[in-house]
Structures are given as C-alpha cells and as structure tokens.
C-alpha cells in the first residue's frame, strides 16, 4: 500500500511538475495574445490555479499539453474581453493620445515662446524693459515706475506703443499676454 501511494504524485507535486514542464511555453503562448509579458504571466498563473483544482480529473484528460494550450488560449481571450482590460487599454491609448497632443502643444508653445522672446529682444530698450517687467516678471506699473524711476503715465505709453510693434513682429502668432 505504501508503494502505490508513492507512485501517485500528490496534488502539489503534480501541479509543480506541470508548471515546470509547461509554464514557460504557456506564458509564451499567452504573450502572443495579450502582448505583455507580465500580463501573460498573470494569465498563465490563472490557468495553473484552474489546473490545480482539476487534480481529480487528471487521468481522464487525453492530452495534458493540448488541455493546457486550450485553457491558456481561453484565459487569454477572456482577459482581452474583460471590461477591466478594455478600460485600461482605452485609458492608456487616451493617455498616449493626450501625451502626443500635449507634446505637440508643448512644442508649439515652445516655438511661440522663442518667437516672442526674439521679438521682445528686437524692441528698443525702453519698450523691451517695460514689456519684460510687466509681462514676464508680472510687476505692476507702479512697481515698474519705482524700479525704472519713470512716471507711470510714461510706462503706460510705452506699453501701448510696444504692443503694436510686437504684434507686427509676431504676425500670425497668437498673443498669450494680457492686453491693457
């Protein structure tokens, strides 16, 4: 009786032997469906959890490998059909799209900023300093007046005169600064 008991592997031994023999092969198979190695490993782990509970049926199976392949394919397809997968993939694709759009907008913004900087640097010094302090440093006219030791009315005039000059230099480029 002891001998026959040793000939029959325990549920754990049987399961471990299957995982050792077919684990990598089933993971590669799942990978062809889910296209992510960690996800394929998760799918195969789910397959082997199901296999563990089928220990009593092991003798009735015609081909263990064929059965594991079928289980792995079905589990992979179930994963791909799951609402979680569709939401996550949709969110990831939206995030990629958003990132792509965001990158394009960042590039446009960077180009605009370069054009704006060049246009501001091309202004006369009296216009350049008031534009820089008012729009870039976001100082108020009274603060600029104190810094430059210029009357507030003069600063308002310089701002009014500098804006059309900048607009001319930036033809067609969107204005991002506030208008007064």
C-alpha positions as CSV (number, residue, x, y, z in Angstrom):
1,X,0.0,0.0,0.0
2,X,2.9,2.4,0.7
3,X,4.3,1.7,-2.7
4,X,1.2,2.6,-4.6
5,X,0.9,5.8,-2.6
6,X,4.4,6.8,-3.7
7,X,3.6,6.1,-7.3
8,X,0.8,8.6,-7.3
9,X,2.0,12.2,-7.1
10,X,0.3,14.5,-4.6
11,X,-1.7,17.4,-5.9
12,X,1.1,19.8,-5.2
13,X,3.8,17.6,-6.8
14,X,1.6,17.1,-9.9
15,X,0.9,20.8,-10.1
16,X,4.5,21.8,-9.7
17,X,5.6,19.3,-12.3
18,X,3.1,20.7,-14.8
19,X,4.2,24.3,-14.1
20,X,7.9,23.3,-14.5
21,X,7.2,21.5,-17.7
22,X,4.7,23.8,-19.4
23,X,4.9,27.1,-17.6
24,X,7.3,28.9,-20.0
25,X,5.6,27.5,-23.1
26,X,2.2,28.6,-21.9
27,X,3.5,32.1,-21.0
28,X,4.9,32.5,-24.5
29,X,1.5,31.4,-25.9
30,X,-0.4,33.8,-23.7
31,X,2.1,36.6,-24.7
32,X,1.1,36.2,-28.3
33,X,-2.5,37.1,-27.3
34,X,-2.0,39.8,-24.6
35,X,1.3,41.3,-25.9
36,X,2.6,42.0,-22.4
37,X,5.0,39.6,-20.6
38,X,3.7,40.5,-17.1
39,X,0.1,40.1,-18.2
40,X,0.9,36.8,-19.9
41,X,2.5,35.6,-16.6
42,X,-0.7,36.6,-14.8
43,X,-2.9,34.8,-17.4
44,X,-0.8,31.6,-17.0
45,X,-0.9,31.9,-13.2
46,X,-4.7,31.9,-13.5
47,X,-4.6,28.9,-15.8
48,X,-2.5,27.0,-13.3
49,X,-4.9,27.9,-10.5
50,X,-7.7,26.3,-12.6
51,X,-5.4,23.3,-13.3
52,X,-4.7,22.8,-9.6
53,X,-8.4,22.3,-8.9
54,X,-8.6,19.7,-11.7
55,X,-6.3,17.2,-10.0
56,X,-9.1,14.6,-9.7
57,X,-9.7,14.8,-13.5
58,X,-6.1,14.4,-14.4
59,X,-6.4,10.7,-15.5
60,X,-9.4,11.5,-17.8
61,X,-7.5,14.0,-19.8
62,X,-6.4,12.7,-23.2
63,X,-3.5,15.2,-23.7
64,X,-2.3,17.4,-20.8
65,X,-0.5,19.7,-23.2
66,X,-3.5,20.2,-25.5
67,X,-5.7,20.9,-22.5
68,X,-3.2,23.5,-21.1
69,X,-3.0,25.1,-24.5
70,X,-6.8,25.4,-24.7
71,X,-7.0,26.7,-21.2
72,X,-4.3,29.3,-21.9
73,X,-5.9,30.5,-25.1
74,X,-9.3,30.7,-23.5
75,X,-7.9,32.6,-20.4
76,X,-6.1,35.0,-22.7
77,X,-9.2,35.7,-24.7
78,X,-11.2,36.1,-21.6
79,X,-8.6,38.7,-20.4
80,X,-8.8,40.6,-23.7
81,X,-12.7,40.6,-23.5
82,X,-12.7,41.7,-19.9
83,X,-14.1,45.2,-19.1
84,X,-11.1,45.9,-17.0
85,X,-8.8,45.3,-19.9
86,X,-10.9,47.4,-22.3
87,X,-11.0,50.3,-19.8
88,X,-7.3,50.1,-19.0
89,X,-6.2,49.9,-22.7
90,X,-8.7,52.7,-23.6
91,X,-7.2,54.8,-20.8
92,X,-3.7,54.0,-21.9
93,X,-4.4,54.8,-25.5
94,X,-6.2,58.0,-24.4
95,X,-3.2,58.9,-22.3
96,X,-0.8,58.2,-25.2
97,X,-3.0,60.4,-27.4
98,X,-3.2,63.0,-24.8
99,X,0.6,62.9,-24.3
100,X,1.1,63.1,-28.0
101,X,-1.3,66.1,-28.2
102,X,0.3,67.5,-25.1
103,X,3.8,67.1,-26.6
104,X,2.6,68.8,-29.8
105,X,1.1,71.7,-27.9
106,X,4.3,71.9,-25.8
107,X,6.3,72.1,-29.0
108,X,4.0,74.8,-30.4
109,X,4.2,76.7,-27.1
110,X,8.0,76.4,-27.1
111,X,8.2,77.7,-30.7
112,X,5.8,80.6,-29.8
113,X,7.9,81.4,-26.7
114,X,11.1,81.5,-28.8
115,X,9.4,83.8,-31.4
116,X,8.1,86.0,-28.7
117,X,11.5,86.2,-26.9
118,X,13.2,87.1,-30.2
119,X,10.5,89.8,-30.9
120,X,10.9,91.2,-27.4
121,X,14.7,91.3,-27.7
122,X,14.3,93.1,-31.1
123,X,12.4,96.0,-29.4
124,X,14.0,99.3,-28.4
125,X,15.4,99.1,-24.9
126,X,12.7,101.3,-23.4
127,X,10.0,99.1,-24.8
128,X,11.8,95.9,-24.1
129,X,12.3,96.6,-20.4
130,X,8.7,97.6,-19.8
131,X,7.4,94.6,-21.6
132,X,9.7,92.3,-19.8
133,X,8.9,93.6,-16.4
134,X,5.2,93.9,-16.9
135,X,4.5,90.6,-18.8
136,X,7.4,88.3,-17.8
137,X,8.0,89.4,-14.2
138,X,4.3,90.4,-13.7
139,X,5.1,93.6,-12.0
140,X,2.5,96.3,-11.7
141,X,3.0,99.7,-13.4
142,X,3.7,101.4,-10.0
143,X,6.3,98.8,-9.2
144,X,8.0,99.3,-12.6
145,X,7.8,103.0,-12.1
146,X,9.7,102.7,-8.9
147,X,12.3,100.4,-10.3
148,X,13.0,102.4,-13.5
149,X,12.4,105.8,-12.0
150,X,10.0,106.6,-14.7
151,X,6.5,108.2,-14.4
152,X,3.6,105.8,-14.5
153,X,2.0,107.7,-17.5
154,X,5.2,107.2,-19.4
155,X,5.1,103.4,-18.7
156,X,1.5,103.2,-19.9
157,X,2.5,105.0,-23.1
158,X,5.5,102.7,-23.6
159,X,3.3,99.6,-23.1
160,X,0.7,101.0,-25.6
161,X,3.4,101.7,-28.2
162,X,5.3,98.4,-27.7
163,X,2.2,96.2,-28.2
164,X,1.6,97.1,-31.9
165,X,5.3,96.8,-32.6
166,X,5.3,93.3,-31.1
167,X,2.2,92.3,-33.0
168,X,3.8,93.4,-36.2
169,X,6.9,91.3,-35.4
170,X,4.8,88.3,-34.5
171,X,2.4,88.5,-37.5
172,X,0.1,85.5,-37.3
173,X,1.4,84.3,-33.9
174,X,-1.2,84.0,-31.1
175,X,-0.9,86.6,-28.3
176,X,-0.6,85.0,-24.9
177,X,-0.1,88.1,-22.8
178,X,-2.9,90.1,-21.3
179,X,-4.0,93.2,-23.1
180,X,-4.5,96.6,-21.5
